[in-house]
Amino acid sequence: MGFLDSIKINAETVIGGEALEARIAKAKRPLRVKLGVDPTRPDLTFGHLVVFNKLRQFQDMGHEAILIIGDFTTLIGDPSGRSATRPVLTREEIEANAETYLEQAFQVLDEDRTTVRYNSEWFGQMGFEDCLKLSRKMTVARMLERDDFAKRYASNTPISIIEFLYPLIQGYDSLVLGADVEIGGSDQLFNMLVGRALQKDADQPEQAVITMPLLVGLDGTKKMSKSADNFIAFTDSSKDMFGKIMSISDATMMDYYRLLLGADEGRLQRLKGEHPMVAKKQLAASLVGRFHSMEVARNELKQFEQVFSRQEIPDDMPTFSWSDLVGDAEAVSLVDLLSASDLFESKGAIRRLIQQGAVKQDQNKRSDPAEQISRPDGEYVFQAGKRIFLKVVG
């Protein structure tokens, strides 16, 4: 397979790829391949894994991976795909998030072959006059060609001037670094083309642009994101990761195989011939194995089959003593008892599960959040939803 065919694998759009082979031969050096991430949250998700896989592919081909931590651009907030302005983070929050981003990124990338840059290195040195000069490179009409900006403008949803600057700032990163290639999600295409325009204006070779498909989240419809609460994080526990993967739709599963595990068409065709449950278990075990270990993955598969295939109680559920949860109380409400375990997002979430008939105590459904639960003589086993089990002992 040729170079261009290789870099097109799983890509949605490749612009300027034909010039790269000639550039390699002429420059006699590896390509500088750029990927930028804004540390808006502490955790990377499997949506990030799609673009990190592509960057790792370039590393394995011998090229230089440049990972830009957008500590400066995070102060603005990337407007791509947004229907409203992002909340502003403090510098302390950004720095803490950036530290965890790197720890997680090197679970996929080869740390020894990755150049890490922070775009505050150059933007922190720019004055207001420099900002004005950069702003002259783009017109308002051009910015409104962006689909997300156009929709917000048409609906009278506010667009801040600083958001207009974001594509220029992302593009300027490419100019500073002399990037040969930039990788991003398909919603980043406009921003990456701005980088090409700035390089051309400065008589630099224009970077090739590679966009990757946006991974669909657990809801099966929206882009995976934390704001939509439909994500799988690099840092999820093995149990949560396995359970979340098993919850995706059969239609979404093949995209996960292709984009997250790099399955080729031959493997995808073979998987389509298998029972969807069998294929999904393989997917979950493979991804848990990648972020934890195959031994852990095999155990999660065993536990999943024990609970869901044979309707048994898992043998590795968390166990709490009554006194650790509620002290000296002889009886507490069901919702307060479960909340004290810290296994749930909120008391509201527990109430919803109870009202939906999704909470059992010793295999018996509980329908009243206020029901008083007395201290057990022996033990209680609670199940909430499909994945949460806990034991309370007296």
N, C-alpha and C positions, 0 to 999 in steps of 0.2 A: 504494500500500500504506500502511495506517495505521500509526501509531506502535507500537501494541501488536503488530500482526502482524509488524512489522519486528524488534522485539526478541525475538520468539519464534523467529526463524529459527535452526535447529539446536539450540535450547535443549531440554533434557530436562524441566525444571520451571520454571514462572514463577509465583511467589506474590506477590500484591499489585500486579500490573502494572496492573490497571484504575484504581488510584488515582493513577498517575503523571501521566497527562495532566492531571487536575484539579490536581495539585500544581504542575505547570509553569505552568499558567494563573494559579493563585493566588499563587505565590511570585514569578513574573516573573523567574526566574533559571534558569540551566542546572541540571540534576540533578547531584548529587555521586555519582559511580559509583565504588565501592570494589572493589579487588582486592588481596588480600594474598598475598604469597609468602614462605615461610620459606627463607632461604639455607642449606639443609642440605648442598648440594653446589656445586661451582664453576660448573656448567653448567646452563642451561635446556634442556629437551627439547621435542620436538614435542608432548608431552602438555600442556606449558605453552602452546604456541602456540594451542591450542583456546580457552582462556580469554582470552588476549591478543587474539586476533582479535575476540572479542565486545566487549572493552573498547575496541578501536580503532573498532569500529562506533559505539559511543556517542560517541567523540571526533568522528567524521566527521558525526554528527548535531548537533554543537555543544555537547555536554555535558562536564562536568569529570571527567577521569579522575584518580582518586586511587590511586596505587600504594603500598601499604604494604609496606615491607621489615620482616619480622617478626624483627628482630634480638633482641628480647626473647623472643618466643614460641619461637624456635629453641632457646633454652636449655632449654625444656621438651620439645619434640618433639611434633608433631601426631600423635595416636593414630589418626586416621582411616584405616580400612582396615588397621590394623596388628594382627598377631597377637602382637606382643611389643613391649616398650619400646624406643624409639629410642636409639641411642648418643648420649652427650652431647658436644657440640662446645665448644671453647674460644672465648672472645670474639674472639681473634685470627683463628681459622678462620672465624668468622661474618662478621667485618668484611671479610676477603679475598673470601669468597664473595659478599657483598652488592655489592661493587664490580663484580665481573664480571657479576652479575645485571643491573645497570643498563645496562651496556654492551650486553648482549645484548637486553634488553627494548626498547631504543630502535631496534632493527632492525625492530620491529613497531609500536610506539607512536610518536606524534608527541611528541618530547621537549618542544617548546615549549608543548604543551597538556597536559602531565602534571605533576601535583603529587605529589612524592615525600615520603612521611613514614616515619619509623622509630618503631615502637611503644615503643621504649625512652624516647622523649620523655616519655611520660606514665607508663608503668609504672616507669621508673627513679626517679620522684618519689614513688611510693606507699610507704607504710609497712605494717607487718604488720596494723595495725588496719584500714587500707583494704582489705587483702586479705580479712580476715575478713568485713567488711561485704559485699564482692562475693560471697563464698562463700555467704552466706545467701540469695542469689537463686535457688539451684538445690538440688534435693533429690537424694539418692543414687538414689532410685527413678527419677527423671526421667533421670538420667545412664545408668542401666542399660537405658533404652529404646533406647539406641544399639546397633545390631546388633553392631558390633565389640566393644564393652564386654561385651555380654550373652554373646557367644561365649567371650570370654576368661574371664569369671566362671564360666560353666558348665563350662569345661574346667580350672578351677583354675590358669589362667595368671595370673601376677601383674599387677595394675593399680596403678600408683602413684597416690597422692593427687594428685600434681602433674599427672598426665594428666587427672584429673577436672576440674582447673581450666582446662584448655586451651580448651574451648568457651566458658567464661565470659570468658576473656581475649580470644579472637577477637571475641566479641560486644561486649565493652567497647570495642574499637576503633571499632565502628560508632557506639556511643553518644558517644564523644569527638568523632568527626568529623561527627556528624549526617548519616550516610550516607543517601541516598535509595534507592540500589540497591547490592546486593552481588552480585558474580559469583564463582562457584567451580565446581569439579567436583562431580559428583553425590554423591561421598562427603563433601562439605562441607555437605550440607543441614542436618543437625542443628546444626552450629556456627552457621550463618547464621540459623537460626530462633531460636537463643538471642539473637542480636543484636536481632531483632525484639522479643523478650520484654523485654529490658533497656530498649530504647527506649520501649516501651509503659509500663513501670513508671515511667519518668522523664518521662512525659507528652510524649514526642517522637513525631512521626509515624514509623510503622513503615516500615523500609526494605523495598523489594521485593527478592525473592530470585530469582536466576536461576542454575540449575545447568546445566552443560554436560556432555555425555556424556564418559566416560573413554575416552581413545584406547587402542585395543588395540596392544600392542607387537609387536615383530618375530616373536615366537613364535606370534602369531595367537590367543592365548587370554588372557593376563594383561594387566592395566593396564600401560601403558608406564611403566617406572621404572628408575632406575639399579641399584637393589638386585636387580631381576630380570634385569639385563643384557640388556634387550630394547628399548633406546632408540635414538633418533636425536637427537643434540645439535645446538643452534644452531651450536656451534663445531666440528662435525665437518668434516674436509677435504671438498672437493667430491667426491673419489673415493669416500671412505667413505660420504658421504651418498647419492650416486647408487647405490652398490652395495647399501646397506642397504634403500633404498626398493625396489629391484628384487627384493629377497628376500622381500617381504611376500606374503601369499597374495592370490589374485584376489578372494576374498570381502572381505578387509580393505581392498582398494584403494579401493573406492567410498566408504568412510567417510573415508579420507584426502582424497579429492577434496572431499567435502562439508565436513568439519570444518577442514581445513587450507587449502584453496584457495577455499572458499565456493561450490563448484559448485551450481547450482540443479537442480531436477528435470529440466528440459529437457536440460541438458548431461549429466546422469547417464544419462538414457535414451539419448542419442546415443552415449555411451561404452560402454554395454552392447552396442551393435550393432557395436563394433569388436573386433578380436582383442585378448585380454587383454594380450599382450606389447606391442602398439602403445600401448594405453592406459596401461600401466605406465611405458613409456618417456616418454610425455608428462608423467605425474605426476612422475617423477624429475627430468626437465629443468626443469619449472616450479618445483619446490621448491629445487633447486640454484640456479636463476636468482634466486630470491628472496633467498637468503642469501649468494650469491657474485656472479655476474653471468650474464647470458644467454650471453655469449661463453664463459665457463667451462663453463656447462651444455651448450652445443653440443659443446664439446670432449670432455666426459665421455661424452656420448651417442655421439660418434664412436668413442671408445676402447672403450666397452662393446660396441658393435656389431662392432668389429674383433676383440675378444677372444672374445665369446660367440656372435655370430651367424656369424662366418666362421672361428672357431677360430684366430685369428692372435695373435701376440705384440704387446702394446702397445708403442708407440714412445716412451712417456714414463715408463718404469719407473725407479725409483731405481737408480743405479749406484755400486758400492763397489769400491775397490781392495782386493786381498787383504791387503796390508800394513796398511792402515787397520783392517781387521777383526781380523786375528790376528797382526799383527806379523811376526816372522821365521820363524814356524813353516812347515814345508814341507807339513804335513798336519794336519788337525783333524777332529773328528767332525762329521757333518752337522748335528747339533743345536746344537753350539757355533758353527758357522759361521753358521747362520741366526739364532741368538740374538744374535750380535754386531751384526746389522743394526739392532736395536732396532725392528723392524717387527712384533714379536710380543709378546703379553701376557706370556708366560713360556716357559721351556724345556718345562714340562709340556704347554702348548698345542701346541708344535711336535711333541713326541713323539706326541701324540694324532693330529695331522694325518698324520704319517708312517705311524703304525700303521693309519690309515684308508685309506691309499693315496692321499692327497690332495696329496702332495708329488712334484714332478717336477724332474729336472735335465736340461735340454736335451731335454725331451719324454719322458724315460724315468722311470718311477715309481721311487721310492726307498722301501724298506720297513724299513730298519734305522737307527734313530736314531744308533747308534754307528759307522756306516760311516765310514771315513776318507776324506776328500776332499782330494786333493792340489792344490797350487798350480796354477792353470791356465796353460797356455802362451799361450792367447788369452783366452777368456772363458767363463763359465758363465751360463746363464739358469735361474733357479729359479722355479717356480710353486708356491704353497702355497694350497690351497683354490681358491676361484673368483676372489678379488679381489687377492691379493698376488703381485706379480711383482718380482723383483730381478735385477740383473746383477752378477756379480763378475768383475773383470778382473785379470789377473796383473800 
